Amino acid sequence: MKRYTAPLGLFAGLALLASFAPAQNSQRLELTDSPGETIVLEPYAPNILRVTLSKDPAAAKAAPGFGFVAKPDATGWSSSQTGSEDTYKSDRMVVTVHRPHPNPNAKPGNLPETAKYFSGSAPWAGINFKTPDGKQFLEMRYWEQADYNQKDGTAPLAHDFRPTDPKSFVVGASFTSPDDEHYYGLGQNQEGFLDQRGHTVKCWNDYLAAAAPSTCLPLVVTNKGYGLLWDNPSKTTINAGFNEQTKWSSEAGNRVSYFVIAGNNVDEIYAGYRLLTGPTHLLPKAAYGYIQCKQRYRSQDEILAVAKGYRDRHLPADVLVVDWFYYTKMGQMDMDPKFWPDPKAMNKELHDMGFETMISVWPRFVPEDRFFATILKNGWFEHSADGKPVNGLPYDKAGSDIDTTNPDAARWYWNVIKDNILSLGFDSLWADETEPDLAPNGAFFHVGPGTQYFNVYPYFHTKALFDGYRKDLPNKRALILSRDVYTGAQANGAIFWSSDIFPTWDTYKRQIPTGLDFTASGIAYWSNDTGGWQGLPGQHHPAHPPLIDASDARDVVGGDEDFAELYTRWFQYAAFLPIMRTHGTRKYNETWSYGKQAEPILEKYLRLRYELMPYIYSLGYHTYETGAPFMRALPLDFPDDPKVADLRDEYMFGPAFLVAPVTEQGATSREVYLPAGADWYNYWTSERVKGGQTISVSAPIDTIPLFVRSGSIVPFGSMVESTHQPQSIVKVRVYPGSDASFTLFNDDGATYAYETGGGQVTHLHWDDATQKLTHDGAPAWTAPDQSIVEIAGR
């Protein structure tokens, strides 16, 4: 039972005679004693330590779970022991373990009376993390490893395992939560808050979550100088900041395992996450442009017409998307020739126009398709205990999910896609339904019980495709759009979106903190369906007169009187997301689809996105090198400003831009808080404003409030219609106020040559005292500096 875990475990341990056996091998410190507790402290860098605790010594000493690629490294670590504690330290952290030690005077059975009826689920242990100068930044109070039982409501979980499966438990740990600690990350919870403190986070893939579909990466970053990465893929609940503690509890496992990453700033934490789980690769350059999509383009003629519409208007766009139901059967991996008579010719024509193409591929197969029998024969489906494929009947008739946790199935799945889809000339893949669609609890994967490995499918599934690209298409960067995420998936060439959201102002407003927590989890490439995916209501009457008259777009907006205004505001916000992608269940969804008043505004932000391409692409390169996301919640960059701790509707886009989207219908101004510690320039007017204050900012329908931090360098590119066209640097704008640096990167935009030094790197430096910009490295422009460099405010 889990009641009284800490104190009773402590009393019991003190009353037992035990043999104390600390051991340090070349990589870690192992602590064992006879009450049945093994603790392992395993360093991966001077600022990264893995902690495992289990009643099973083998489980405590086993390697981390899925998604981790780093090897332990104890360089610089040393251990010491006193009568009451064990200490392991480096020049970045001092970790002290408190636990029951032998008491030679104890009498057997000398337990408190309550222990006759109530006992803890695991021996007590506390672990304290401090900086070398003695500042505590984290403390584990106790841990648990509880049998499934009726009192705690976990008894039904026991039925999710086969007799041959290893014994499983509810496992968890509790950490001290100071009143001023704030928590960011934990993937995608769309309820609209930023700071997770005071909230319960259900850390699992849940398409039916209350606000909108959720997915989780179990990394939390706090303002106390550390990140905690939980190593358990089962459904995990985090209760953050209740009763002066934060508690993690996972439904299935045989140990507690987590990583602590200490950081003097958040970028050090993200560098640690990169070390542990792999880099965020540069995407094809086209992915940083504009991705045009809707639910759905039904034919070859339709998608070619859309492409011509962009080129005839000389509007920039890079990727066109073919969504689902292009096939004759689910899982058939073909294109219906009635609507797609010559996909190869279509893709060639689109490529000649400067477009790349993405196509949706589902992991589901119906019994009537040509591949179902092969998958079934090989046992490659997610299955029940009797080996039968799991399906969604009676209401969901789309078949069964292939189990890409099986390496043979993963290779086969990639080859089928390569031979039948990519061979038609498509460039990138939309890996839809990566929850997987058929929830795995109570079912089984190749790697084990679905209840224990509930969250791993997005990692394995995107990895199957990424590994295929790297092996068979080595000169083509992978681009994989995924609905869901798990630890390490950022290393699989994947981008992520917030799933099937609603086209409402409430949803739009909640997207901002949703994305900020997602990127705070160490996953840089997040976006959403601009305008929402679900269909529009038959009638919607706004509280305020709409700012855009869409009477000339009734075939798109119908009776939703303010949707064109909502779409315009959402599109402005999308221009400052890591991935700019539109989607939705609407008849038309192109920039000219929302009426003559909306069209020039949408075009304005589309062009601005491409003007900023040198800046955005360079941010992607910086993320590859460092692991740090470039869309950031303000508390990550301004940790000493308490006013931004839970500021949900502003964010940084790279080191320069503060973005403050307008999320209220009918609003033509909004309050913007400018963080302390810098001056800020209004991007549109170049007015300079002191930080540390809230100001009222004019925001007519064609303007998103946008500020640039003093001490910033922003490169601008020439106007192009796609990233396949050469783009020159036409302006480098400096926002004075402090010294500044910016690394400008450019390359072929398509291959992995950057991994081995390919590409052009230019370092830009601004000396605020001399008011002079210098640069070194590869030449980034040929014109005289005085014609390129522009000083804001002059």
C-alpha positions in Angstrom: 0.0 0.0 0.0 1.1 3.5 -0.6 -0.1 5.1 2.6 2.5 6.4 5.1 5.3 5.6 2.6 8.0 7.8 4.0 7.8 7.6 7.8 6.9 3.9 8.2 9.6 2.9 5.7 12.1 5.0 7.8 11.0 3.4 11.1 11.1 -0.1 9.7 14.6 0.5 8.2 16.0 1.8 11.5 14.6 -1.2 13.3 16.3 -3.8 11.1 19.8 -5.1 11.3 21.2 -4.7 7.8 24.4 -5.2 5.9 25.4 -1.9 4.2 27.0 -2.3 0.8 27.9 0.8 -1.1 29.8 0.0 -4.4 31.2 2.3 -7.0 32.1 0.9 -10.4 33.7 2.9 -13.1 30.5 4.6 -14.0 28.2 4.8 -11.0 27.5 4.5 -7.3 25.4 1.5 -6.2 23.8 1.5 -2.7 22.1 -1.6 -1.4 20.9 -2.8 2.0 18.9 -5.7 3.3 15.5 -4.0 3.7 15.1 -4.6 0.0 16.2 -1.3 -1.6 18.8 -0.7 -4.3 19.7 2.9 -5.2 22.0 3.7 -8.2 23.5 7.1 -9.0 24.8 7.1 -12.5 26.4 10.2 -14.0 26.2 11.2 -17.7 28.1 14.5 -17.4 29.2 16.7 -14.5 25.7 18.3 -14.5 23.6 15.2 -15.4 22.8 12.3 -13.0 20.5 9.4 -13.4 18.8 8.1 -10.2 17.2 4.6 -10.0 15.5 3.0 -7.0 14.0 -0.5 -6.9 13.3 -3.4 -4.6 14.8 -5.5 -7.4 18.6 -5.0 -7.7 18.6 -6.0 -11.4 16.0 -3.5 -12.3 17.8 -0.7 -10.4 21.0 -1.5 -12.2 19.5 -1.9 -15.7 19.9 0.6 -18.5 17.6 3.5 -19.2 14.4 2.9 -21.2 13.6 3.8 -24.8 14.6 7.1 -26.4 18.0 7.5 -24.7 21.2 7.3 -26.7 23.9 8.7 -24.3 26.4 6.5 -22.4 27.2 7.0 -18.7 30.3 9.1 -18.0 31.6 9.4 -14.4 34.5 11.7 -15.3 35.0 14.2 -12.5 32.6 12.4 -10.0 33.7 11.1 -6.6 31.9 9.5 -3.7 32.1 9.6 0.1 30.3 8.0 3.0 29.5 8.9 6.6 27.5 7.0 9.1 24.2 8.5 8.0 24.6 9.5 4.4 26.3 8.8 1.1 27.5 11.6 -1.1 28.3 11.7 -4.8 29.6 14.9 -6.3 31.1 16.7 -9.3 32.0 20.3 -9.9 28.4 21.0 -10.8 26.3 19.2 -8.2 26.5 17.5 -4.8 24.0 14.6 -4.4 23.4 13.2 -0.9 21.4 10.0 -0.2 19.7 9.6 3.2 18.4 6.1 3.9 18.1 3.5 6.6 21.5 2.4 7.9 22.3 -0.4 10.3 21.3 0.1 13.9 23.2 -2.5 16.0 21.1 -1.7 19.1 17.7 -2.2 17.4 15.4 -4.9 18.6 13.6 -7.0 15.9 10.0 -6.1 15.6 10.4 -2.7 17.3 7.9 -0.9 15.0 5.4 1.8 15.7 1.9 0.5 16.4 0.5 1.8 13.2 2.8 -0.4 11.2 0.8 -3.4 12.4 -1.9 -2.3 10.0 -0.4 0.2 7.5 2.9 0.0 5.8 4.8 1.7 3.0 5.3 0.3 -0.4 9.0 0.7 -0.4 11.9 1.4 2.1 12.3 5.1 2.7 15.1 7.1 1.0 15.6 10.8 0.6 18.0 12.3 -2.0 19.2 15.9 -1.9 20.7 17.8 -4.8 22.8 20.9 -4.2 25.2 23.1 -6.1 28.8 23.0 -4.9 28.3 26.2 -3.0 25.5 24.5 -0.9 22.4 25.8 -2.6 19.7 23.1 -2.7 17.8 23.0 -6.0 16.0 19.6 -5.6 15.0 17.1 -2.9 13.4 13.8 -3.4 11.4 13.1 -0.2 10.4 9.4 -0.8 9.6 6.9 -3.5 7.1 4.1 -4.0 6.9 0.7 -5.7 3.3 -0.4 -4.9 1.6 -3.7 -5.7 -1.7 -3.3 -7.6 -4.4 -3.3 -5.0 -8.1 -2.5 -4.4 -7.6 0.3 -1.8 -5.6 2.5 -4.2 -7.9 1.7 -7.1 -5.1 0.0 -9.1 -6.3 -3.6 -8.9 -7.7 -3.6 -12.5 -4.2 -2.9 -13.9 -3.1 -6.4 -12.8 -5.2 -7.8 -15.6 -3.3 -5.9 -18.3 -0.3 -8.4 -18.0 0.3 -11.9 -19.1 1.5 -14.6 -16.6 4.9 -14.5 -18.5 5.4 -10.7 -18.2 7.7 -9.4 -15.5 6.0 -8.3 -12.3 4.8 -4.7 -12.5 4.0 -2.1 -9.9 2.8 1.5 -9.6 6.1 3.4 -9.2 6.6 7.0 -8.2 8.5 9.6 -6.3 7.8 12.8 -4.4 9.9 16.0 -4.5 9.9 19.1 -2.3 8.2 22.0 -4.0 9.1 25.4 -2.6 6.3 28.0 -2.9 8.2 30.0 -5.5 9.0 27.1 -7.8 7.5 27.1 -11.3 7.2 24.2 -13.7 7.3 24.3 -17.5 7.2 21.5 -20.1 5.6 18.1 -19.9 4.5 18.1 -23.5 1.1 19.2 -24.7 -1.7 19.8 -22.3 -4.2 22.1 -23.9 -6.1 23.4 -20.9 -4.6 26.9 -21.3 -2.1 27.3 -18.5 1.7 27.8 -18.8 3.1 27.2 -15.3 2.2 23.6 -14.3 2.2 24.5 -10.6 -1.1 23.8 -9.0 -2.2 21.5 -11.8 -2.5 17.8 -12.4 -0.8 16.7 -15.6 -1.9 13.5 -17.2 1.2 12.6 -19.0 0.1 10.3 -21.8 -1.3 10.3 -25.4 -5.0 11.0 -25.1 -6.9 12.0 -28.2 -10.1 12.4 -26.0 -8.6 14.8 -23.4 -11.0 17.4 -22.2 -9.6 20.5 -23.9 -8.0 18.9 -27.0 -5.8 15.9 -27.6 -2.8 15.7 -25.3 0.6 14.1 -25.7 3.5 14.1 -23.3 7.2 14.3 -23.1 8.1 13.8 -19.4 10.7 16.6 -19.1 10.0 19.5 -16.7 12.1 22.6 -16.5 11.9 24.8 -13.4 13.2 28.2 -12.3 15.3 26.5 -9.6 18.1 25.6 -12.1 17.3 22.0 -13.1 15.3 19.8 -15.4 13.9 16.5 -14.4 13.4 13.9 -17.1 11.2 10.9 -16.0 12.2 7.6 -17.4 8.9 5.6 -17.5 6.7 5.3 -20.6 3.5 4.1 -18.9 0.6 6.5 -18.1 2.2 9.0 -15.6 0.4 11.6 -13.4 2.3 14.6 -12.2 0.7 16.6 -9.3 2.8 19.8 -9.4 3.2 21.9 -6.3 0.4 20.5 -4.1 1.1 20.3 -0.3 4.6 21.6 -0.8 5.5 18.7 -3.0 5.5 17.6 -6.6 4.6 13.9 -7.1 5.2 11.7 -10.1 3.3 8.4 -10.3 3.5 5.9 -13.2 1.0 3.0 -13.7 3.5 0.3 -14.6 7.2 -0.5 -14.0 9.6 -2.2 -11.6 11.7 0.8 -10.6 11.8 4.6 -10.3 14.2 6.1 -12.8 14.8 9.7 -13.6 17.5 12.1 -14.8 18.4 15.4 -13.2 20.0 18.0 -15.4 21.5 21.0 -13.6 21.8 24.2 -15.5 23.0 27.7 -14.9 20.5 28.6 -17.6 17.8 26.7 -19.5 20.1 26.3 -22.5 22.4 24.1 -20.4 19.3 22.0 -19.5 18.4 21.6 -23.2 22.0 20.7 -24.0 21.7 18.0 -21.4 18.5 16.7 -23.0 20.2 16.7 -26.4 23.1 14.7 -25.0 20.8 12.1 -23.5 18.3 11.7 -26.3 19.9 13.0 -29.5 20.0 16.2 -31.6 17.2 18.0 -33.3 18.2 17.7 -36.9 17.9 20.5 -39.4 14.8 20.1 -41.4 14.6 20.5 -45.2 14.6 24.3 -45.7 11.2 24.1 -47.2 9.8 23.1 -43.8 10.6 26.5 -42.4 8.5 28.2 -45.2 4.8 27.8 -45.6 3.0 24.5 -45.6 -0.4 24.6 -47.4 -2.9 22.0 -46.3 -6.6 21.4 -45.9 -8.9 18.5 -45.1 -8.6 17.5 -47.9 -7.4 18.0 -51.4 -9.4 15.3 -53.2 -7.6 15.1 -56.6 -4.6 15.7 -58.6 -6.3 18.5 -60.5 -7.3 20.3 -57.3 -3.8 20.4 -55.8 -2.3 21.5 -59.1 -4.8 24.4 -59.2 -3.8 25.4 -55.7 -0.1 25.4 -56.7 -0.9 27.5 -59.7 -2.9 29.9 -57.6 0.1 30.7 -55.4 2.5 31.0 -58.3 0.1 33.1 -60.4 -0.2 35.5 -57.5 3.6 35.4 -56.9 3.0 34.3 -53.2 5.6 32.3 -51.4 4.8 28.7 -50.4 6.9 25.6 -50.2 5.0 22.5 -49.2 1.6 21.1 -50.4 0.0 18.3 -48.4 -2.1 15.4 -49.6 -4.2 14.3 -46.6 -6.0 11.0 -46.0 -8.5 9.1 -48.2 -6.4 9.3 -51.4 -6.2 5.5 -51.3 -8.6 2.8 -52.5 -8.6 1.1 -49.1 -7.1 1.9 -45.7 -3.6 0.3 -45.7 -3.6 -0.4 -49.5 -0.7 2.1 -49.9 -2.0 3.2 -53.3 -3.6 6.3 -54.9 -7.1 6.0 -56.4 -6.5 6.4 -60.1 -9.9 8.0 -60.6 -8.7 11.1 -58.8 -4.9 10.7 -58.9 -4.3 9.4 -62.5 -0.5 10.2 -62.6 1.0 11.1 -59.2 4.5 11.0 -60.6 3.7 13.6 -63.3 1.9 15.6 -60.7 4.9 15.7 -58.4 7.3 16.5 -61.2 5.1 19.5 -62.2 4.9 20.7 -58.6 8.7 20.3 -58.2 9.2 22.4 -61.3 7.1 25.1 -59.7 9.3 25.1 -56.6 6.9 23.0 -54.4 7.7 20.0 -52.2 4.9 17.5 -51.4 3.9 15.8 -48.1 1.5 12.9 -48.0 -0.4 11.3 -45.0 0.5 7.7 -44.2 -1.5 5.8 -41.6 -0.2 2.8 -39.6 -3.6 1.0 -39.9 -4.6 -1.9 -42.1 -8.0 -3.4 -42.8 -8.5 -7.1 -43.5 -9.4 -6.4 -47.1 -6.1 -4.6 -48.1 -3.2 -6.2 -49.8 -0.9 -6.2 -46.8 -3.0 -7.2 -43.9 -2.4 -11.0 -44.3 1.4 -10.5 -44.4 1.3 -8.4 -41.2 -1.0 -10.9 -39.5 1.1 -13.9 -40.5 4.3 -12.3 -39.0 2.6 -11.2 -35.8 3.3 -7.5 -36.5 0.0 -6.0 -35.2 -0.6 -4.5 -31.8 -2.5 -7.4 -30.3 -4.4 -8.8 -27.4 -3.1 -11.5 -25.1 -4.3 -14.2 -27.4 -2.4 -12.7 -30.3 -5.4 -11.3 -32.2 -4.9 -7.8 -33.7 -6.6 -5.0 -31.8 -9.2 -3.1 -33.7 -11.8 -0.3 -33.0 -15.0 -2.2 -33.8 -17.9 -1.7 -33.7 -17.6 2.0 -34.5 -14.1 2.4 -35.9 -13.8 0.2 -38.9 -10.3 1.4 -40.0 -8.5 -1.9 -39.1 -5.5 -2.5 -36.9 -2.2 -0.7 -36.1 1.1 -2.1 -37.2 3.5 -2.6 -34.3 6.5 -0.6 -35.3 8.2 -1.3 -31.9 9.1 -4.6 -33.7 12.2 -3.8 -35.7 11.2 -6.3 -38.5 7.8 -4.7 -38.8 9.4 -1.2 -38.7 11.7 -2.0 -41.6 8.9 -3.7 -43.6 6.6 -0.7 -43.1 9.3 1.8 -44.3 10.0 -0.3 -47.4 6.3 -0.5 -48.3 6.0 3.3 -48.0 9.2 3.9 -49.9 8.3 1.5 -52.7 4.6 2.6 -53.0 4.4 6.2 -51.9 7.8 8.0 -51.9 8.5 6.3 -55.3 5.7 8.5 -56.7 7.8 11.6 -56.0 6.5 12.7 -52.6 9.1 14.3 -50.5 7.9 14.0 -46.9 5.5 12.0 -44.7 2.7 12.9 -42.4 2.8 10.1 -39.9 -0.8 10.4 -38.7 -2.3 8.5 -35.7 0.9 8.1 -33.8 -0.9 7.8 -30.4 -1.4 4.9 -31.7 -5.0 5.4 -32.7 -6.0 2.2 -30.9 -5.0 2.8 -27.3 -2.5 0.2 -26.2 -3.5 -0.3 -22.5 -4.4 -3.9 -22.0 -2.9 -4.8 -25.4 0.7 -5.8 -26.3 3.6 -4.5 -28.3 6.7 -6.4 -29.4 8.6 -4.5 -26.6 6.0 -5.6 -24.0 2.7 -4.8 -22.4 0.9 -1.8 -23.8 0.1 -0.6 -20.3 3.8 -0.5 -19.4 4.8 1.0 -22.7 1.8 3.2 -23.3 3.6 6.2 -24.6 6.5 4.8 -26.7 4.7 4.4 -30.1 5.4 7.9 -31.4 9.1 7.4 -30.8 9.4 4.0 -32.5 7.1 5.0 -35.4 8.8 8.2 -36.3 12.2 6.4 -35.9 11.2 3.7 -38.3 10.6 6.4 -41.0 13.7 8.4 -40.1 16.0 5.4 -40.1 14.6 4.5 -43.5 15.3 8.0 -44.9 18.9 7.9 -43.5 19.6 4.4 -44.9 17.9 4.5 -48.3 17.7 8.3 -49.1 20.9 9.5 -47.5 21.0 12.8 -49.4 17.5 13.8 -48.5 16.6 15.2 -45.1 13.7 13.5 -43.5 10.6 15.5 -42.6 7.9 13.6 -40.6 4.8 15.3 -39.3 3.6 13.5 -36.1 0.6 13.9 -34.0 2.3 12.7 -30.8 5.7 12.7 -29.1 7.8 10.8 -26.6 11.4 11.1 -25.3 13.9 11.2 -28.2 11.4 11.7 -31.0 12.9 15.1 -31.8 15.9 13.2 -33.1 13.8 11.5 -35.8 13.4 14.4 -38.2 10.0 15.0 -36.8 7.7 18.0 -36.4 4.6 18.0 -34.3 1.2 19.6 -34.2 -1.5 20.0 -31.7 -3.9 17.6 -33.4 -7.6 18.1 -34.3 -8.4 21.3 -32.6 -11.6 23.5 -32.9 -11.9 26.7 -34.9 -12.8 28.9 -31.9 -11.2 32.0 -30.2 -11.0 29.9 -27.0 -8.9 27.2 -28.8 -6.7 29.8 -30.5 -6.0 31.5 -27.2 -5.0 28.2 -25.5 -2.7 27.3 -28.4 -0.1 29.8 -27.2 0.7 28.3 -23.7 0.2 24.8 -25.2 3.0 25.4 -27.7 5.2 27.1 -25.2 5.1 24.1 -22.8 5.6 21.7 -25.7 8.8 23.5 -26.8 9.9 23.9 -23.1 10.0 20.1 -23.2 13.0 20.3 -25.5 11.0 19.8 -28.7 11.6 22.7 -31.0 9.3 22.0 -33.9 5.7 22.5 -32.8 2.8 24.0 -34.7 -0.9 23.8 -35.0 -3.7 23.8 -37.6 -4.0 27.5 -38.4 -7.7 28.2 -38.1 -8.4 24.9 -36.4 -9.2 21.5 -37.9 -12.8 20.8 -37.0 -15.7 22.1 -39.2 -17.2 25.5 -38.7 -20.6 25.9 -36.9 -23.6 26.6 -39.1 -24.0 29.9 -37.3 -21.8 32.0 -35.0 -22.6 35.5 -33.9 -19.7 37.3 -32.3 -20.0 39.6 -29.2 -18.4 42.5 -31.2 -18.7 43.6 -34.8 -16.3 41.6 -36.9 -13.2 43.4 -38.0 -13.3 41.7 -41.4 -16.3 41.6 -43.7 -16.2 38.1 -45.3 -19.5 38.4 -47.1 -17.6 37.6 -50.3 -16.3 34.3 -48.8 -19.6 32.7 -47.7 -18.7 29.4 -49.4 -15.9 29.1 -46.9 -17.1 30.8 -43.7 -20.8 30.1 -44.0 -22.7 31.6 -41.1 -19.6 31.9 -38.9 -19.6 35.7 -39.0 -16.2 36.3 -37.3 -14.2 33.4 -38.6 -12.3 35.4 -41.2 -11.2 37.7 -38.4 -10.2 34.7 -36.3 -8.3 33.1 -39.2 -6.5 36.4 -39.9 -5.4 36.8 -36.2 -4.4 33.1 -36.1 -2.4 33.4 -39.4 -0.4 36.4 -37.9 0.5 34.2 -35.0 1.4 31.3 -37.2 4.0 33.4 -39.0 5.9 33.3 -35.8 5.8 29.6 -35.1 8.7 27.2 -35.7 6.5 25.5 -38.4 3.9 27.6 -40.3 1.2 25.3 -41.5 -2.5 25.9 -42.3 -5.1 23.1 -42.2 -8.8 22.7 -41.6 -12.1 21.2 -42.6 -13.2 24.0 -44.9 -14.2 24.1 -48.6 -11.2 26.3 -49.4 -8.2 27.2 -47.3 -5.8 29.3 -49.3 -4.8 32.9 -48.6 -7.3 34.2 -51.1 -10.2 32.1 -49.6 -11.3 34.4 -46.8 -12.4 37.5 -48.8 -10.9 40.6 -50.2 -10.4 42.3 -46.8 -8.4 39.3 -45.3 -6.4 38.5 -48.4 -3.8 41.4 -48.3 -3.3 40.9 -44.6 -2.6 37.2 -45.0 -0.2 38.0 -47.9 1.6 40.5 -45.7 2.5 37.9 -43.1 3.3 35.2 -45.6 5.8 37.5 -47.2 7.2 38.6 -43.8 7.8 34.9 -43.0 10.0 34.6 -46.1 11.8 37.9 -45.5 12.8 36.5 -42.1 13.9 33.1 -43.5 17.7 33.8 -43.0 16.9 34.5 -39.3 14.5 31.5 -38.9 16.8 29.0 -40.7 19.7 30.1 -38.6 17.7 29.5 -35.5 17.1 26.0 -36.7 20.9 25.5 -37.0 21.4 26.9 -33.5 18.9 24.3 -32.2 20.7 21.5 -34.0 24.0 22.6 -32.3 22.6 23.2 -28.8 19.3 21.4 -28.4 17.7 24.7 -27.3 14.2 25.5 -28.8 13.8 28.9 -30.3 10.2 29.5 -29.5 10.3 30.2 -25.7 8.0 31.1 -22.9 9.2 34.3 -21.3 10.2 32.8 -18.0 12.8 30.7 -19.7 14.6 33.8 -21.0 13.7 36.2 -18.1 13.8 34.0 -15.0 14.4 36.9 -12.6 11.3 38.7 -13.6 8.4 37.4 -11.5 5.8 39.0 -13.7 6.4 36.6 -16.5 6.2 33.4 -14.4 2.8 32.5 -15.8 2.5 34.9 -18.7 0.5 32.9 -21.2 0.0 35.1 -24.2 3.4 36.4 -25.1 6.6 34.6 -26.1 10.1 34.9 -27.6 10.7 33.8 -31.2 14.4 33.4 -31.3 16.6 35.8 -29.2 15.2 39.0 -30.9 11.4 38.9 -31.2 8.7 39.2 -28.6 5.4 38.1 -30.0 2.1 39.2 -28.5 -0.8 37.7 -30.5 -4.3 39.3 -30.4 -6.7 36.6 -29.1 -9.8 38.6 -28.3 -12.5 39.0 -31.0 -13.0 42.6 -32.1 -9.9 43.9 -30.3 -7.8 46.6 -31.9 -5.3 47.0 -29.1 -4.0 44.9 -26.3 -1.8 45.2 -23.1 1.7 44.0 -23.6 4.2 43.4 -20.8 7.8 44.0 -21.7 10.2 42.0 -19.5 12.6 43.8 -17.3 16.3 43.7 -18.1 16.2 45.1 -21.6 14.8 47.9 -23.7 12.3 47.0 -26.5 11.7 48.3 -30.0 8.2 48.3 -31.5 8.9 46.4 -34.7 6.4 48.4 -36.8 7.4 51.9 -35.5 10.9 51.5 -34.2 9.8 53.3 -31.0 12.1 52.3 -28.1 10.5 51.4 -24.8 11.9 50.6 -21.4 11.4 47.0 -20.1 9.7 46.1 -16.9 6.3 47.7 -17.7 3.0 47.0 -19.3 2.0 49.2 -22.2 -1.1 49.5 -24.3 -0.3 48.7 -27.9 -2.3 49.5 -31.0 -3.3 46.4 -32.9 -5.6 47.1 -35.9 -6.6 44.0 -37.8 -3.5 44.1 -40.0 -1.1 44.3 -37.1 0.2 41.8 -34.5 2.0 43.5 -31.6 5.7 42.6 -32.2 8.7 43.9 -30.3 12.5 43.4 -30.7 14.8 43.2 -27.7 17.6 45.8 -27.6 20.9 44.2 -28.4 19.5 42.1 -31.3 20.7 41.5 -34.9 18.0 40.4 -37.4 19.0 39.5 -41.0 16.4 39.9 -43.8 16.3 38.1 -47.1 15.2 39.0 -50.6 11.6 38.1 -51.6 11.4 34.6 -53.0 8.5 32.4 -53.9 10.0 29.2 -52.4 13.1 28.3 -50.4 14.4 26.5 -53.6 15.1 29.9 -55.1 18.4 31.6 -54.2 17.8 34.2 -51.5 20.2 37.0 -50.8 20.7 39.0 -47.6 19.2 42.5 -48.4 19.3 43.9 -44.9 20.8 43.3 -41.5 18.9 45.4 -38.9 20.6 46.1 -35.6 18.6 47.1 -32.5 21.1 48.9 -30.3 21.2 49.0 -26.5 23.8 46.3 -25.7 26.4 44.2 -27.5 24.9 41.6 -29.7 26.0 38.5 -31.7 24.2 36.4 -34.2 25.3 33.3 -36.2 24.0 33.3 -39.7 23.8 29.9 -41.4 23.1 28.9 -44.9 23.5 25.7 -46.9 21.9 23.5 -49.6 18.8 23.1 -47.4 18.4 19.5 -48.4 21.2 17.2 -47.4 23.0 16.3 -44.1 26.3 17.9 -45.2 25.9 20.3 -42.3 26.6 17.5 -39.9 30.2 17.3 -41.2 30.9 21.0 -41.6 29.0 21.8 -44.7 27.3 25.1 -45.2 28.3 28.7 -44.7 28.6 30.2 -41.2 28.9 33.9 -40.7 29.3 35.4 -37.2 27.8 38.9 -36.8 28.9 41.1 -33.9 27.5 44.4 -32.7 29.6 46.6 -30.5 27.2 49.0 -28.8 29.9 51.3 -27.5 31.3 52.0 -31.0 28.0 51.5 -32.7 29.6 49.2 -35.3 28.7 45.9 -36.8 31.5 43.5 -37.8 31.3 40.0 -39.3 33.7 37.1 -39.9 33.5 33.7 -41.4 31.8 33.0 -44.7 30.8 36.1 -46.7 27.0 36.5 -46.4 26.5 39.4 -48.9 28.5 41.1 -51.6 27.1 44.6 -51.4 28.9 47.2 -49.2 28.1 47.0 -45.5 26.7 50.5 -45.5 24.0 49.4 -47.9 23.1 46.3 -45.9 23.3 47.4 -42.3 20.5 49.3 -40.8 20.3 50.7 -37.3 16.8 50.7 -35.7 15.7 54.1 -34.4 17.9 56.1 -36.8 
